[in-house]
Amino acid sequence: MHTKKKTKLYILIFASLFFSFATVHFITPKVFLANTPEPNPDFIASVQKSPLAVASYIGDIQEGASLKDHLETAKMPRATPPEGINFTPLAQGVWAAEDEKSGRKYIKIKKGTKIEVYAVVLSDGRQVQVYVPVE
């Protein structure tokens, strides 16, 4: 019976060593930069955003900056441009095009581009929203 306990103990030791090695081997490159003790800023940013993501998923909406940005993005009107339309770059992450047939204007914004939204009242009394990319 003493040998069964010893065997079980050795199996647990080897399993914990293997688990520890696998954890260090796969997680360390994500946490640290290029085999240095310097932490990876992307990992730190994702850890800082995770409580907000979990809270918004559950439904307990907090007014954090990134959640506000996400909500503003969801409010932007969306349209699918026709095939063959050529976009011209306006700013980093922002392109614009005009459909020659209908005269409609289309704006394409790259995901992750920071944009400030302003409400502008025109001389004829109409209120429009202006999206300005922030660099």
Z-matrix of the N, CA and C atoms (Angstrom, degrees):
N
C 1 1.448
C 2 1.528 1 109.94
N 3 1.299 2 116.01 1 -33.29
C 4 1.444 3 120.85 2 178.78
C 5 1.525 4 110.65 3 -62.84
N 6 1.337 5 118.16 4 -35.16
C 7 1.454 6 122.22 5 179.62
C 8 1.527 7 111.75 6 -69.06
N 9 1.332 8 118.26 7 -33.72
C 10 1.467 9 120.90 8 178.06
C 11 1.529 10 110.51 9 -65.03
N 12 1.322 11 116.72 10 -40.79
C 13 1.462 12 120.16 11 178.82
C 14 1.524 13 110.75 12 -65.53
N 15 1.361 14 115.82 13 -40.51
C 16 1.452 15 120.11 14 178.91
C 17 1.529 16 111.07 15 -64.64
N 18 1.325 17 115.79 16 -43.73
C 19 1.463 18 120.37 17 179.44
C 20 1.527 19 110.26 18 -62.88
N 21 1.306 20 116.60 19 -44.21
C 22 1.460 21 120.91 20 178.76
C 23 1.528 22 110.51 21 -62.16
N 24 1.318 23 117.39 22 -40.68
C 25 1.462 24 122.08 23 178.57
C 26 1.528 25 110.57 24 -63.38
N 27 1.348 26 118.11 25 -44.27
C 28 1.460 27 121.53 26 178.59
C 29 1.529 28 111.45 27 -63.86
N 30 1.310 29 117.34 28 -40.30
C 31 1.469 30 120.67 29 177.92
C 32 1.525 31 110.38 30 -63.37
N 33 1.326 32 117.75 31 -42.68
C 34 1.458 33 121.02 32 178.10
C 35 1.533 34 111.52 33 -64.44
N 36 1.330 35 116.91 34 -39.44
C 37 1.468 36 120.56 35 178.47
C 38 1.526 37 110.50 36 -64.10
N 39 1.341 38 117.82 37 -47.59
C 40 1.462 39 120.63 38 179.69
C 41 1.526 40 111.48 39 -65.97
N 42 1.318 41 117.82 40 -37.44
C 43 1.469 42 120.52 41 177.80
C 44 1.526 43 110.61 42 -65.24
N 45 1.328 44 117.23 43 -41.76
C 46 1.465 45 119.44 44 179.12
C 47 1.526 46 110.97 45 -68.54
N 48 1.336 47 118.40 46 -36.73
C 49 1.465 48 121.03 47 175.84
C 50 1.530 49 110.92 48 -63.74
N 51 1.322 50 116.79 49 -44.55
C 52 1.462 51 120.78 50 178.80
C 53 1.528 52 110.83 51 -63.02
N 54 1.332 53 117.16 52 -44.90
C 55 1.468 54 121.29 53 178.84
C 56 1.527 55 110.68 54 -61.94
N 57 1.322 56 117.41 55 -42.20
C 58 1.468 57 121.46 56 179.03
C 59 1.518 58 111.13 57 -64.43
N 60 1.327 59 117.34 58 -44.48
C 61 1.454 60 120.79 59 178.85
C 62 1.530 61 110.81 60 -62.44
N 63 1.321 62 117.30 61 -45.55
C 64 1.463 63 120.87 62 -179.82
C 65 1.531 64 111.04 63 -63.13
N 66 1.321 65 116.92 64 -40.74
C 67 1.466 66 120.71 65 178.94
C 68 1.521 67 110.57 66 -62.50
N 69 1.320 68 117.21 67 -48.08
C 70 1.463 69 121.00 68 -179.62
C 71 1.520 70 110.61 69 -65.55
N 72 1.316 71 117.54 70 -40.51
C 73 1.462 72 121.45 71 -177.22
C 74 1.529 73 112.05 72 -65.71
N 75 1.328 74 118.19 73 -39.86
C 76 1.463 75 120.88 74 -175.79
C 77 1.527 76 114.18 75 -91.89
N 78 1.314 77 118.83 76 -28.81
C 79 1.467 78 121.12 77 -174.97
C 80 1.527 79 112.24 78 -93.19
N 81 1.319 80 118.64 79 -32.83
C 82 1.461 81 121.18 80 -176.90
C 83 1.529 82 113.38 81 -56.79
N 84 1.343 83 121.27 82 -42.78
C 85 1.469 84 119.33 83 178.83
C 86 1.534 85 113.41 84 -62.33
N 87 1.312 86 118.45 85 -26.60
C 88 1.465 87 121.02 86 178.17
C 89 1.530 88 111.85 87 -79.73
N 90 1.332 89 117.16 88 -29.73
C 91 1.458 90 121.16 89 -176.13
C 92 1.531 91 111.86 90 -87.47
N 93 1.334 92 118.21 91 -36.04
C 94 1.456 93 121.77 92 -175.85
C 95 1.526 94 110.63 93 -116.23
N 96 1.329 95 116.47 94 156.14
C 97 1.463 96 122.80 95 179.72
C 98 1.523 97 110.99 96 -89.87
N 99 1.305 98 118.67 97 120.25
C 100 1.464 99 126.49 98 168.36
C 101 1.525 100 114.58 99 41.89
N 102 1.308 101 117.29 100 55.66
C 103 1.469 102 123.51 101 177.01
C 104 1.522 103 113.35 102 57.22
N 105 1.307 104 116.90 103 37.22
C 106 1.464 105 122.30 104 175.70
C 107 1.524 106 107.65 105 -121.70
N 108 1.317 107 117.79 106 164.64
C 109 1.465 108 118.86 107 177.28
C 110 1.529 109 112.73 108 -78.84
N 111 1.336 110 118.37 109 3.80
C 112 1.466 111 122.92 110 -179.54
C 113 1.540 112 109.39 111 -76.15
N 114 1.337 113 118.77 112 124.32
C 115 1.470 114 119.97 113 179.97
C 116 1.521 115 111.63 114 -69.60
N 117 1.321 116 115.70 115 148.06
C 118 1.458 117 123.20 116 179.33
C 119 1.531 118 109.08 117 -76.20
N 120 1.355 119 119.46 118 120.92
C 121 1.463 120 120.81 119 -178.26
C 122 1.530 121 112.65 120 -65.15
N 123 1.343 122 118.19 121 -29.72
C 124 1.468 123 119.96 122 177.20
C 125 1.527 124 110.70 123 -65.65
N 126 1.329 125 116.34 124 -39.44
C 127 1.464 126 119.89 125 178.92
C 128 1.529 127 110.24 126 -65.69
N 129 1.334 128 116.47 127 -43.13
C 130 1.470 129 120.28 128 179.61
C 131 1.531 130 110.14 129 -62.65
N 132 1.339 131 117.04 130 -42.24
C 133 1.468 132 120.54 131 179.32
C 134 1.518 133 111.26 132 -64.13
N 135 1.327 134 117.68 133 -40.31
C 136 1.461 135 119.53 134 -179.72
C 137 1.530 136 111.41 135 -68.83
N 138 1.337 137 117.09 136 -34.22
C 139 1.466 138 120.19 137 177.45
C 140 1.534 139 110.23 138 -68.67
N 141 1.352 140 116.39 139 -37.31
C 142 1.454 141 119.70 140 179.22
C 143 1.522 142 111.78 141 -69.39
N 144 1.341 143 117.77 142 -32.21
C 145 1.465 144 121.44 143 -179.19
C 146 1.529 145 112.44 144 -81.34
N 147 1.315 146 117.78 145 -20.46
C 148 1.458 147 119.69 146 -172.70
C 149 1.528 148 114.21 147 -61.99
N 150 1.338 149 122.11 148 -39.27
C 151 1.462 150 118.41 149 178.03
C 152 1.525 151 112.20 150 -63.80
N 153 1.334 152 117.17 151 -36.23
C 154 1.458 153 120.55 152 178.09
C 155 1.522 154 110.75 153 -66.70
N 156 1.329 155 116.52 154 -40.18
C 157 1.466 156 120.16 155 179.15
C 158 1.527 157 110.68 156 -65.21
N 159 1.316 158 117.03 157 -41.84
C 160 1.463 159 120.49 158 179.12
C 161 1.529 160 110.20 159 -65.63
N 162 1.330 161 116.56 160 -42.51
C 163 1.468 162 120.08 161 -179.46
C 164 1.524 163 111.14 162 -64.36
N 165 1.334 164 117.91 163 -40.94
C 166 1.453 165 119.36 164 179.83
C 167 1.524 166 110.91 165 -71.31
N 168 1.333 167 117.47 166 -31.34
C 169 1.457 168 120.50 167 177.60
C 170 1.525 169 110.80 168 -66.68
N 171 1.307 170 116.58 169 -41.08
C 172 1.460 171 120.95 170 -179.68
C 173 1.527 172 110.60 171 -69.67
N 174 1.313 173 117.19 172 -31.91
C 175 1.454 174 120.14 173 -179.64
C 176 1.513 175 112.33 174 116.06
N 177 1.316 176 117.01 175 -5.21
C 178 1.456 177 120.70 176 177.45
C 179 1.521 178 106.89 177 -85.10
N 180 1.339 179 116.76 178 83.00
C 181 1.455 180 121.45 179 -171.87
C 182 1.515 181 110.22 180 -75.50
N 183 1.333 182 115.19 181 124.49
C 184 1.452 183 121.97 182 175.94
C 185 1.519 184 107.46 183 -107.09
N 186 1.307 185 117.09 184 153.73
C 187 1.450 186 121.53 185 -178.27
C 188 1.523 187 110.90 186 -90.25
N 189 1.300 188 117.29 187 61.92
C 190 1.458 189 121.50 188 175.60
C 191 1.513 190 109.53 189 -84.02
N 192 1.312 191 117.43 190 160.99
C 193 1.464 192 121.23 191 -176.11
C 194 1.525 193 111.39 192 -63.51
N 195 1.323 194 117.76 193 -45.22
C 196 1.458 195 118.51 194 -177.07
C 197 1.519 196 110.96 195 -69.67
N 198 1.311 197 118.53 196 -33.36
C 199 1.456 198 120.53 197 177.46
C 200 1.522 199 109.85 198 -69.18
N 201 1.334 200 117.85 199 -38.82
C 202 1.460 201 121.46 200 176.62
C 203 1.525 202 109.77 201 -61.24
N 204 1.341 203 116.54 202 -44.32
C 205 1.457 204 120.44 203 178.79
C 206 1.521 205 110.60 204 -60.77
N 207 1.320 206 116.58 205 -41.32
C 208 1.463 207 120.76 206 179.73
C 209 1.523 208 110.31 207 -63.80
N 210 1.325 209 117.23 208 -42.02
C 211 1.459 210 120.51 209 -179.96
C 212 1.521 211 111.10 210 -66.60
N 213 1.333 212 117.56 211 -38.72
C 214 1.464 213 120.49 212 177.48
C 215 1.524 214 110.03 213 -64.45
N 216 1.329 215 117.34 214 -39.28
C 217 1.452 216 120.62 215 179.25
C 218 1.521 217 110.16 216 -62.70
N 219 1.313 218 116.30 217 -38.83
C 220 1.457 219 119.60 218 -179.34
C 221 1.526 220 111.61 219 -66.84
N 222 1.333 221 118.97 220 -25.48
C 223 1.461 222 122.20 221 -179.31
C 224 1.522 223 112.89 222 -80.49
N 225 1.335 224 117.95 223 -15.24
C 226 1.459 225 120.38 224 -177.65
C 227 1.523 226 110.11 225 -66.38
N 228 1.346 227 117.82 226 136.50
C 229 1.465 228 119.31 227 178.12
C 230 1.525 229 110.30 228 -66.72
N 231 1.323 230 115.87 229 143.66
C 232 1.462 231 120.67 230 -177.77
C 233 1.528 232 109.08 231 -123.23
N 234 1.345 233 115.36 232 142.78
C 235 1.459 234 121.87 233 176.48
C 236 1.522 235 108.28 234 -147.42
N 237 1.312 236 116.23 235 148.85
C 238 1.452 237 120.81 236 178.30
C 239 1.521 238 108.31 237 -95.61
N 240 1.338 239 117.37 238 120.60
C 241 1.473 240 119.32 239 179.95
C 242 1.523 241 110.93 240 -71.85
N 243 1.336 242 117.19 241 154.55
C 244 1.468 243 119.76 242 177.88
C 245 1.530 244 111.31 243 -68.59
N 246 1.311 245 116.01 244 162.01
C 247 1.460 246 121.94 245 179.98
C 248 1.532 247 110.06 246 -65.27
N 249 1.315 248 116.63 247 143.51
C 250 1.447 249 122.21 248 173.69
C 251 1.515 250 115.36 249 83.21
N 252 1.302 251 118.32 250 7.70
C 253 1.467 252 120.80 251 179.38
C 254 1.527 253 108.38 252 -80.93
N 255 1.331 254 116.67 253 137.70
C 256 1.468 255 121.76 254 -177.50
C 257 1.521 256 109.77 255 -102.81
N 258 1.327 257 115.59 256 124.26
C 259 1.463 258 121.36 257 179.69
C 260 1.523 259 110.04 258 -91.93
N 261 1.341 260 115.46 259 140.96
C 262 1.457 261 122.92 260 177.68
C 263 1.521 262 108.39 261 -108.79
N 264 1.353 263 119.00 262 131.46
C 265 1.467 264 119.53 263 179.76
C 266 1.530 265 111.35 264 -68.30
N 267 1.341 266 116.31 265 133.21
C 268 1.463 267 122.09 266 177.25
C 269 1.521 268 110.97 267 -104.29
N 270 1.316 269 116.49 268 -46.25
C 271 1.460 270 123.76 269 179.28
C 272 1.522 271 106.30 270 -147.86
N 273 1.316 272 116.44 271 176.32
C 274 1.456 273 119.55 272 -179.53
C 275 1.525 274 109.65 273 -64.50
N 276 1.334 275 116.50 274 117.26
C 277 1.466 276 121.88 275 179.18
C 278 1.519 277 114.06 276 86.34
N 279 1.356 278 118.70 277 6.39
C 280 1.475 279 121.90 278 -178.61
C 281 1.521 280 109.25 279 -132.01
N 282 1.358 281 116.21 280 129.23
C 283 1.451 282 122.79 281 177.46
C 284 1.522 283 108.97 282 -129.26
N 285 1.328 284 117.20 283 154.30
C 286 1.463 285 121.59 284 179.04
C 287 1.523 286 109.70 285 -136.93
N 288 1.347 287 115.61 286 153.01
C 289 1.463 288 121.76 287 177.30
C 290 1.523 289 108.21 288 -153.08
N 291 1.335 290 115.25 289 159.63
C 292 1.464 291 120.93 290 177.45
C 293 1.513 292 108.10 291 -128.98
N 294 1.327 293 116.29 292 133.90
C 295 1.456 294 121.88 293 176.56
C 296 1.524 295 107.55 294 -80.32
N 297 1.336 296 117.41 295 119.29
C 298 1.455 297 121.36 296 -176.01
C 299 1.530 298 112.23 297 -67.34
N 300 1.319 299 117.35 298 -30.80
C 301 1.470 300 120.40 299 -177.68
C 302 1.525 301 111.50 300 -73.43
N 303 1.338 302 116.62 301 -51.50
C 304 1.466 303 120.07 302 -174.64
C 305 1.529 304 113.29 303 -95.21
N 306 1.328 305 117.46 304 -19.15
C 307 1.454 306 121.00 305 -178.15
C 308 1.523 307 113.33 306 81.21
N 309 1.328 308 116.93 307 3.79
C 310 1.472 309 120.35 308 178.55
C 311 1.516 310 110.12 309 -72.83
N 312 1.316 311 114.86 310 144.43
C 313 1.464 312 121.32 311 179.54
C 314 1.525 313 108.74 312 -106.11
N 315 1.343 314 116.44 313 138.70
C 316 1.458 315 122.75 314 -178.98
C 317 1.519 316 109.02 315 -123.28
N 318 1.325 317 115.62 316 140.50
C 319 1.463 318 122.00 317 176.63
C 320 1.524 319 107.68 318 -123.70
N 321 1.326 320 115.43 319 130.93
C 322 1.467 321 120.97 320 178.09
C 323 1.519 322 106.93 321 -112.47
N 324 1.339 323 116.63 322 125.38
C 325 1.458 324 122.59 323 -178.92
C 326 1.522 325 108.15 324 -118.19
N 327 1.329 326 115.68 325 125.70
C 328 1.463 327 120.81 326 179.63
C 329 1.523 328 109.26 327 -67.69
N 330 1.322 329 115.45 328 138.62
C 331 1.462 330 120.47 329 179.60
C 332 1.520 331 109.51 330 -59.66
N 333 1.337 332 116.40 331 133.79
C 334 1.451 333 122.27 332 179.28
C 335 1.521 334 113.37 333 96.29
N 336 1.338 335 117.56 334 -6.43
C 337 1.459 336 120.71 335 178.84
C 338 1.527 337 108.70 336 -73.78
N 339 1.318 338 117.08 337 127.84
C 340 1.469 339 121.59 338 179.18
C 341 1.521 340 108.80 339 -78.47
N 342 1.328 341 115.44 340 131.31
C 343 1.462 342 121.09 341 -177.14
C 344 1.519 343 108.91 342 -135.66
N 345 1.338 344 115.52 343 136.38
C 346 1.458 345 120.82 344 172.40
C 347 1.522 346 107.82 345 -96.99
N 348 1.330 347 116.30 346 138.54
C 349 1.461 348 121.50 347 -177.91
C 350 1.524 349 108.18 348 -110.01
N 351 1.338 350 115.72 349 127.24
C 352 1.464 351 121.85 350 178.70
C 353 1.525 352 109.22 351 -121.93
N 354 1.321 353 116.90 352 142.94
C 355 1.467 354 122.10 353 173.18
C 356 1.526 355 107.09 354 -98.69
N 357 1.336 356 115.95 355 123.05
C 358 1.464 357 121.63 356 -176.93
C 359 1.527 358 108.33 357 -120.27
N 360 1.346 359 115.75 358 133.77
C 361 1.463 360 121.30 359 176.18
C 362 1.523 361 107.42 360 -98.15
N 363 1.345 362 116.09 361 121.90
C 364 1.454 363 121.40 362 -179.60
C 365 1.528 364 110.57 363 -80.63
N 366 1.344 365 116.54 364 168.62
C 367 1.470 366 120.76 365 -177.23
C 368 1.526 367 112.28 366 -64.56
N 369 1.337 368 117.65 367 -24.64
C 370 1.469 369 119.28 368 178.71
C 371 1.526 370 112.46 369 -88.39
N 372 1.328 371 117.75 370 6.32
C 373 1.461 372 121.86 371 175.00
C 374 1.520 373 114.87 372 95.46
N 375 1.343 374 117.75 373 -9.18
C 376 1.468 375 119.52 374 178.78
C 377 1.519 376 109.87 375 -73.01
N 378 1.326 377 115.74 376 146.17
C 379 1.464 378 121.05 377 176.65
C 380 1.524 379 107.81 378 -109.68
N 381 1.324 380 116.28 379 125.22
C 382 1.465 381 122.13 380 179.78
C 383 1.530 382 109.47 381 -123.93
N 384 1.335 383 114.78 382 156.67
C 385 1.456 384 119.58 383 176.26
C 386 1.529 385 108.09 384 -99.83
N 387 1.325 386 115.79 385 135.97
C 388 1.466 387 122.36 386 179.41
C 389 1.517 388 106.61 387 -114.85
N 390 1.348 389 115.15 388 127.95
C 391 1.455 390 121.97 389 179.15
C 392 1.526 391 108.55 390 -104.24
N 393 1.334 392 116.93 391 118.99
C 394 1.451 393 122.52 392 -177.65
C 395 1.529 394 108.56 393 -116.14
N 396 1.364 395 117.40 394 119.91
C 397 1.476 396 118.50 395 178.45
C 398 1.521 397 111.24 396 -69.68
N 399 1.324 398 115.75 397 139.47
C 400 1.452 399 122.53 398 179.12
C 401 1.520 400 107.15 399 -104.99
N 402 1.319 401 116.83 400 129.24
C 403 1.472 402 119.36 401 -178.30
C 404 1.494 403 111.18 402 -102.47
